[in-house]
Amino acid sequence: MRPIALPIGILALSATAVLARPAAVRADDSSPTYMNAEVSRVDPLTRLLTVRKPQGSLETLELDERLAGFGAIAPGDHVILTVRRQPGRAWVSAIMKATPPDAAGPDAFSSDELDALAPTGLAGAPPRQSFAVQVALLAQRANRVDGLWRSFRASCDVRVRASYDGAREWFGLWDETVRSDLSSGFCRDLYNRIVDLGEGVKGAMSEAEGAARGSLPPGSIREIRRHYAMDWEGWDRVPPARQSR
């Protein structure tokens, strides 16, 4: 899957974003892409940043000359990076802190996330960049639901009668393509938690996508959704009924 090309720009996201200093645009600039990662090492002297990507691999990137420094970024921070690449070299042109999974509780967004998720939270940013950041943050919350879904899958005789390539299997609960054994209280509790947390993701994604439709073509919206495993057409679906004894 190829990376999503996004316009170059300073992320005007929150007080935790690393601010860029003015610099002339170089002729060799490549199109930036986004990366979710955990900071492993920061070296202010060499301006190198080592991060752990979602797949678990480490990558070292160079701080772009547009950035004055790392600011408050430290090892262990979860970040969204804007990265420009050329063969054998990668530069970080913007950094935004993100709340790690479960750090603020299963239902909570950080104040920075709420600012970015709001339709006006990226004031002045290009529409594609604004929507991509919103989807990236929502994908982090969806990752929390993924953990519950894996437990549900392993314990509750789950069968999914559809393919969710580029999306999440638990979307099938809203599509009514999932069959499972809910005879135990454990499985009913897992089911209800998936529905409750999933509804939060679904509602915020519906709002973000509704705002993006006025300025982005459908192809761009779907490309961004697919990049973050959020490519689904059911954001306005009625939630499945919660299970009780």
C-alpha positions as CSV (number, residue, x, y, z in Angstrom):
1,M,0.0,0.0,0.0
2,R,1.5,3.3,-1.0
3,P,1.8,6.2,1.5
4,I,-0.7,9.0,1.4
5,A,0.9,12.1,-0.1
6,L,-0.1,15.2,1.8
7,P,0.6,18.9,1.1
8,I,3.6,20.4,2.9
9,G,2.6,22.6,5.8
10,I,3.3,23.4,9.5
11,L,0.9,21.5,11.7
12,A,-1.0,24.1,13.6
13,L,-2.4,21.5,15.9
14,S,-1.8,22.3,19.6
15,A,0.5,23.7,22.2
16,T,2.4,20.3,22.1
17,A,3.2,20.5,18.4
18,V,6.8,21.3,17.6
19,L,7.0,24.7,15.9
20,A,8.8,25.3,12.7
21,R,11.1,28.1,12.0
22,P,11.0,30.0,8.6
23,A,13.2,28.5,5.9
24,A,13.4,28.6,2.1
25,V,11.7,25.6,0.4
26,R,14.3,23.4,-1.2
27,A,13.9,22.2,-4.8
28,D,14.4,18.6,-3.7
29,D,11.3,18.6,-1.4
30,S,9.3,15.4,-1.6
31,S,5.6,15.0,-0.7
32,P,5.1,14.5,3.0
33,T,3.3,11.5,4.5
34,Y,2.0,10.8,8.1
35,M,3.4,8.2,10.5
36,N,2.1,7.1,13.9
37,A,5.0,6.1,16.2
38,E,6.5,5.9,19.7
39,V,9.6,7.9,20.4
40,S,12.5,5.6,21.3
41,R,15.5,8.1,21.3
42,V,16.0,11.8,20.8
43,D,19.5,13.2,20.0
44,P,19.4,17.0,20.0
45,L,23.1,17.3,19.0
46,T,22.8,15.2,15.8
47,R,19.1,16.2,15.4
48,L,18.2,12.5,14.9
49,L,14.9,10.9,16.1
50,T,14.5,7.2,16.5
51,V,10.9,5.9,16.6
52,R,9.2,2.6,16.9
53,K,6.6,2.1,14.2
54,P,3.2,0.3,14.8
55,Q,4.7,-2.8,13.2
56,G,7.4,-2.9,15.9
57,S,10.4,-1.9,13.7
58,L,12.7,1.0,14.6
59,E,13.5,3.8,12.2
60,T,15.9,6.8,12.6
61,L,14.9,10.0,11.0
62,E,16.6,13.4,10.7
63,L,15.0,16.6,12.0
64,D,14.2,18.9,9.1
65,E,16.0,22.2,9.0
66,R,12.6,23.9,9.3
67,L,12.3,22.7,12.9
68,A,14.1,24.6,15.6
69,G,14.3,21.5,17.8
70,F,12.4,18.7,19.5
71,G,10.6,20.9,22.0
72,A,9.1,18.7,24.8
73,I,9.2,15.5,22.8
74,A,10.9,12.7,24.9
75,P,11.4,8.9,24.7
76,G,8.1,7.1,25.4
77,D,6.0,9.8,23.8
78,H,3.4,8.7,21.2
79,V,3.5,11.0,18.2
80,I,2.2,11.7,14.7
81,L,5.0,12.7,12.4
82,T,5.0,14.4,9.1
83,V,7.8,12.8,7.1
84,R,9.4,13.5,3.8
85,R,11.4,10.8,2.1
86,Q,14.0,10.3,-0.6
87,P,16.1,7.2,-1.3
88,G,18.2,6.5,1.8
89,R,17.0,9.5,3.8
90,A,14.0,10.7,5.7
91,W,13.2,14.0,7.4
92,V,10.7,14.9,10.0
93,S,9.1,18.2,9.2
94,A,6.4,18.3,11.9
95,I,5.7,16.5,15.2
96,M,2.5,16.3,17.2
97,K,2.1,14.4,20.5
98,A,-0.7,11.9,20.7
99,T,-2.2,10.1,23.7
100,P,-1.0,6.5,23.9
101,P,-3.7,3.7,24.0
102,D,-5.4,3.5,27.4
103,A,-3.3,6.3,29.0
104,A,-6.4,8.5,29.5
105,G,-8.9,5.7,29.9
106,P,-10.9,3.9,27.2
107,D,-13.4,6.7,26.5
108,A,-11.2,9.7,26.8
109,F,-9.5,11.9,24.2
110,S,-6.7,14.2,25.3
111,S,-7.3,18.0,24.9
112,D,-4.9,18.0,21.9
113,E,-6.9,15.2,20.3
114,L,-10.2,17.0,20.9
115,D,-8.7,20.2,19.3
116,A,-7.6,18.2,16.2
117,L,-10.8,16.2,15.9
118,A,-13.0,19.4,15.9
119,P,-13.8,20.5,12.3
120,T,-12.0,23.8,13.0
121,G,-9.2,22.2,15.1
122,L,-6.7,22.6,12.3
123,A,-7.3,26.2,11.5
124,G,-5.4,27.2,8.3
125,A,-4.3,23.6,7.4
126,P,-5.1,22.3,3.9
127,P,-8.3,20.2,4.0
128,R,-6.5,16.9,3.1
129,Q,-4.0,17.4,5.9
130,S,-6.8,18.3,8.4
131,F,-8.8,15.2,7.6
132,A,-5.8,12.9,7.6
133,V,-4.9,14.1,11.2
134,Q,-8.4,13.6,12.4
135,V,-8.5,10.1,10.9
136,A,-5.1,9.2,12.4
137,L,-6.3,10.2,15.9
138,L,-9.5,8.3,15.5
139,A,-7.6,5.2,14.3
140,Q,-5.7,5.3,17.6
141,R,-8.9,5.1,19.5
142,A,-10.1,2.3,17.1
143,N,-6.9,0.4,18.0
144,R,-8.2,0.2,21.6
145,V,-11.4,-1.4,20.3
146,D,-9.2,-3.9,18.3
147,G,-7.8,-5.2,21.6
148,L,-11.3,-5.9,22.9
149,W,-12.2,-7.5,19.6
150,R,-9.3,-9.9,19.7
151,S,-10.4,-11.1,23.1
152,F,-14.0,-11.4,21.9
153,R,-12.8,-13.3,18.8
154,A,-10.8,-15.8,20.8
155,S,-13.4,-16.5,23.5
156,C,-16.9,-16.2,22.0
157,D,-17.1,-18.4,19.0
158,V,-17.1,-15.4,16.6
159,R,-17.8,-15.9,12.9
160,V,-17.6,-12.9,10.4
161,R,-19.5,-13.4,7.2
162,A,-17.8,-10.5,5.3
163,S,-14.3,-9.3,4.4
164,Y,-13.0,-6.1,6.0
165,D,-9.9,-5.4,4.0
166,G,-8.8,-1.9,4.8
167,A,-11.1,-1.7,7.7
168,R,-11.8,-3.3,11.1
169,E,-13.6,-6.6,11.6
170,W,-15.7,-5.3,14.5
171,F,-17.4,-2.9,12.0
172,G,-19.3,-6.1,11.2
173,L,-21.3,-5.7,14.4
174,W,-23.0,-2.7,12.9
175,D,-23.3,-4.4,9.5
176,E,-24.9,-7.5,11.2
177,T,-22.4,-9.8,9.6
178,V,-21.1,-11.1,12.9
179,R,-22.4,-14.2,14.6
180,S,-21.1,-15.1,18.1
181,D,-21.9,-17.0,21.3
182,L,-23.2,-14.5,23.9
183,S,-24.4,-17.1,26.4
184,S,-21.7,-16.1,29.0
185,G,-21.6,-12.9,30.9
186,F,-18.0,-12.4,29.9
187,C,-18.8,-12.4,26.2
188,R,-21.8,-10.1,26.7
189,D,-19.6,-7.7,28.6
190,L,-16.9,-7.7,25.8
191,Y,-19.6,-7.2,23.2
192,N,-21.1,-4.2,25.0
193,R,-17.7,-2.6,25.5
194,I,-16.9,-3.0,21.8
195,V,-20.2,-1.4,20.9
196,D,-19.9,1.4,23.4
197,L,-16.3,2.4,22.4
198,G,-17.0,1.7,18.7
199,E,-19.9,4.1,18.8
200,G,-17.6,6.9,20.0
201,V,-15.3,6.2,17.1
202,K,-18.1,5.9,14.6
203,G,-19.8,9.2,15.7
204,A,-16.6,11.2,15.5
205,M,-15.6,9.7,12.2
206,S,-19.0,10.5,10.7
207,E,-18.6,14.1,11.8
208,A,-15.1,14.4,10.4
209,E,-16.0,12.8,7.1
210,G,-19.1,15.0,6.8
211,A,-17.0,18.1,7.2
212,A,-14.4,16.8,4.7
213,R,-16.9,16.0,1.9
214,G,-17.3,19.7,1.1
215,S,-13.6,20.1,0.2
216,L,-12.2,16.7,-0.7
217,P,-13.1,14.3,-3.5
218,P,-14.5,10.9,-2.6
219,G,-11.3,9.2,-3.8
220,S,-9.1,11.2,-1.4
221,I,-11.4,10.5,1.5
222,R,-11.3,6.8,0.8
223,E,-7.5,6.8,0.3
224,I,-7.0,8.4,3.7
225,R,-9.5,6.1,5.4
226,R,-7.9,3.0,4.0
227,H,-4.4,4.1,5.1
228,Y,-5.6,4.0,8.7
229,A,-7.8,0.8,8.3
230,M,-10.9,3.0,8.6
231,D,-12.3,2.4,5.1
232,W,-16.0,1.7,5.8
233,E,-19.3,3.1,4.5
234,G,-21.2,2.5,7.7
235,W,-20.4,5.6,9.8
236,D,-24.1,6.5,10.0
237,R,-25.4,3.0,10.8
238,V,-27.6,2.4,13.8
239,P,-25.7,0.8,16.7
240,P,-26.3,-2.9,17.6
241,A,-28.4,-3.5,20.7
242,R,-26.5,-3.9,23.9
243,Q,-26.7,-7.4,25.4
244,S,-28.2,-8.1,28.8
245,R,-29.0,-11.3,30.7
